[in-house]
């Protein structure tokens, strides 16, 4: 009974709507076209990609976000003695490079080349409104002496270089793993900075060789929009510098990573999907044309299938315009929405 009532109501509504459309054809042709053009321009003007990837993988009321915010407020990393991040902390702006030696080689013997790379990073300049900023202007500061936070592996490499200059063997510079003692007497943890380590004797933990070194450059994260913009420029220049230095140093490989690397790779899927989207659209147009075609020329309506695909495309553009006008942000997962709409269109009709 209820089903029949709903069916009759829908039939009556659709009948009246059809009569209204037939009596005012110009209005129903021009208004949707004008709205599509307006919202289409809004897509071009207000297009903005999603910059916070956490919004894509976690809801706004996520307990992980609440715990991370609590940990950041109670245990600020700018006031910690060492920048060791746990699962509850995010690094903010940073630049990281992994230096990898060929198999069977010792990366510690390349101390001079690694320090040259390090000095190039420190001397790298970023221009913003006429001012040149280096790492010393943007770096995260240690709480005790207000100096830039640098990985302790740099001090180890300095000791190895000085030993090589003074004709001492590197074996006399005792590098232990994962904890080693620096020249100033401090004991530090380098387990996250030295990789592929060969320790023959587990008792004295002396390093015989290592294959990789990881150096991280931490930038200030004060929440300032200008500071964040300069930090983003510095990260971009950091990636360019690593590619340039890779051409100069053939003894080891350089792998760079910055805070927006994951964001860049995620949104790069939109560029990689262009060819697949075009091929899919052509297949859909072909299928719609063939499915609406018949042997009888009088009953064949190939343009009806093309019109159906065009209708879905127009509605998708209009929906995208409304989405961006309401401060929505683009991410590559939205690329499949028009195809889902096309797939559901025949079942709805």
N, C-alpha and C positions, 0 to 999 in steps of 0.2 A: 504493500500500500504506500509506504513512504517513498519507495523507489519510483513508483508511478507518479506521485505528486512532484517529486524533484525533476523527473524527466519532462513532465508537462510544463513545469515552470521554466526549465531551460529552453524547451522548444518555443514557448511563447516569447521569451526574452530574445532568443536568436532571430526569431521571425520579425519582431519589431526592430531589432538592430539592423537586419538586412534591409527592411523598408526604409529606415532612416538613412542608411548608406546610399541606397539607390536614389533617394530623393535629393541628396546633397553630395554628389560625387566630387565636385571641385573641392569642397571643404575637406573631405576625407583623403584626398590626394595631396593637397598642398600642406595642410597642417602637419601630418607625419613627416613630410619631406623637410619642412622648415625646422621642426624639432630635431630631426636627425642631423641637419647641418649645424644647428646651434650647439648641440651636445657633442658633435664631432669636433668642433673648434675648441670646446672646453677640454677635450681629451688632449689636444695638442698643447694648450696653454697651461693646464694644471697637472700635466703628467708628472708624477714623482714616484720613483721606486722606493720600496720599503728598505730602510736602512738598518732596522733592528731585527735581526734574524730570530731573536728569542720570541718575538710576537708570532712567528710562523710555527713554532714548535711547542710553545707553552701558552696556556691561557693567562689572562690578566690576573686571575686570582690564584695562580700557581704557588704552591708552598715553596717550591725551589726558588722562585723570585723573592719571596718574602724572607726566606732564610739567607739568601745571598745579600739582600739589602741590609739585614740585621748584622751579618758578619762584616760587611763593608763599613757600617757605622761604628761598630764596637772595636774592630781590629783594622784600622786604616793602614793600607800598605805603604803609604807615604811616610809613616812613622815607624815602620819596621826596619830592623837592621839588615835584613836580606829579603829580596823580592822573590820569595818562593810562594807560588800560587797553589792554593788547594782547590778542591772541586767547588768550593763556595765563593771563590773569587774569580773575577774576570780581569785580565791584564790591562784593559784600557788601550791606549795608544802605545805601540811598541814596534820595533823592527828587530827581526831575528834572522841570523844567518847560520847555516850549518856548513862547515868546511869538511869535506870528505876526501880522504886520500885514496889512491888506488889500492886494490887488494894486495896485502903483503907489505905495504909501506907504513911507516910510522909518521903520523901527522905532527908529533912533537918535534920532529927534525925540521919542520917547516915553520919554525917560530918566527923568523924574520919576515917571511911572506905574509903570515897571518897578521903580524903587527902592522905591516904596511897597509893591509886591508882595514884594520882597525883605525889607523890614523886617517885614512881616506874618509871613513865614516865621520870621524870627529871634525874634520875640516870641511865637510860638505855643507854648502850654504843653500838656504831657501829664501827667496825674495818675496816679501809681502808688503805692499804699499811703500816701496822704496827702501825698506830695511832688510838687511841680510841677517838671517837667523841660522845659527849653527846648533849642534847638539847641546853645547854648554848652555844655550839660552832656553832650551826646551826640555832638558832632561829632568827626571825625577831626582829629588835631592834627598840625601841621607839626613836623618834627624839629628845625628850627633855633631857633624861638622859641616853640614849644608853643602856637601860636594855631590857631584853626579854619582848616581848608583851605577856601578860597573861590575861585571862578573869578575870573581876572583881568579878565574882562569887567565885573565889578562896579566895579573901579577906573576902567575906561574910562567907564562910565556916570556915575560920580561926577564925573569931569572934565567931561563933557558937561553935566551939571546945573549945576555951578559956573559954566561958561561962559555958560549961559543965564541964570543969576541975575545975573551981573555984566554983562549986556547985550552979551556977546561973541557973535559968530556961531559956529555949530558948525564952520564951515570952518576956524577957527583951531585947533581941537582936531584935530590930525592923527591920524586913525585909519587904520592901514595893515593890509593883509591879505596873507598869513596871520600875519605877525609884526608886532607893533606895539610902540612904546616907551611905557612908562608914565610918570607924572609923576615918580616917584622915580628915573628913569633906567634901570630894568630893561627888557630886551627880552623879550617873552613871546609865546607861540604862542596865537592865538585862532581857529585854523582850525576847531576843533570846537565853538566857542561862538558863532560868527557865521555865519548862513546866508543864502542868496539875495543874495550880495554883488555889487555892481556896482563894478568897478574900471576906470575909463576908460583909465588909463595904466598899463601893466604895469611900467614902469620904477620909478616912485616908489611904486607899490602903494597909493596913497591911496584910501580907500573913499569913493565918492560916496553910496551908499545901501545899505541892507541890509534884508531883509524879515523875518528871524527871529533870535532870540537864544535860546540854550540855557544854562540855569543848572542846575548839579548840586550837591546838598547831600549830602556824604558823612558817614556815621555811623561810629562806632567799631565794630570787629569783633574783640572780644577772646575770643570763644568762650564768654562767660558766658550762661547761660540767662536770667538776669534782664535783662542788657543787651540780649539779643535780643528779649525780650518788650517792653521799653520802646521799642526801635527799631521793632518792628512797630506799636505803638500810634502812634508818631510818624508813621510812613508813612501810616497810616489817616487821621489828622488832617490830614496834608499834602494828601491827595486831597480831603478835604472842604473844606479851605481854598481850594484851587484852584477848585473848583466855585462856592464863595461869591464869590470875587474875580472870576470870569468875569461874574457878574451886575452887578458894580460897574464894570468896565472894558469899555466897548464899542469902544474904539479898537483893541484887539488881542485875539486869541484866546489862550486858555491851554490847553495840552495837558500833562497830568501823567503821570508814569511813576514807579513805585517798584519795589523789588526783587521784590515778590510779584505784580506785574501779570501776568506771563506765567503764573504758577501760578493766579491767579484766573481768567484767561481760559480756561485749559485745563480747569479743573474746572467752569467755567460750562457746559460742554457737557452735563453731567449734567442741569442744570436745563432747558436748551433741548431735550433729548431726551425729556423726560417725555411730551409729547403724542404724539410718534412711537412711543414704546414702548407706550403704551396702545392706540394704533390698531393697531400690529403684533400686540399680544396678542389683541385682538378679532378680527383677521383670522385668526390662527392657530386660535383657538377655533372660529370659523365654519367654517374649512376642515376642521378635525378632525371636527366634527359632520357636515358634509355628506359627507365621504369615508367615514364609517362608516355612513351611512344608505343604505337600499335601498328599492325599491318594495315588496318583501315585508316586511310588518310583523314577521313571525316571525324573519326573518334580519337585520333592521335592528338595529344596535347603536350608536346615536349617543352614548350615555353612555360607550362604550368609548373613543371618540376624546377626549372630555373628560377621562376618567380618565388617558389617556396624557399629555395636556398637564399635568394636575395632578401626575402623578408626576414629570415633569421639573422642575416648579416646586419641589416639595418637595425633590428631590435637589439643586437649585441652592441653596436656602436652607441645607440641611445642609452642603453644600460651602463656602458662604460663611462659615458659623459656624466650621468647622474652619480655614478660611483666616485669619480674624481671631484665633482663639485662638492660633494659631502666629505671632502678631505680624505678620501680613500687613497691608499698607496698600492702601487703595482708590485706584483711578484710573479715569477714565471709559472707558478701553479695555476694562474688564471687563464693561461693559454688554451686550456682544454674546454673551457666553458662553452664557446660557440659550437664546438663539435658535439658536446653533450646535448645542446639545444637542438641541433640538426638531427641528432639520433632520436630524440623524443618527439620531434615535430610530426612524423608520420603517425605515431601511435596516438597523439592527441587529436589529429585530424580524422 
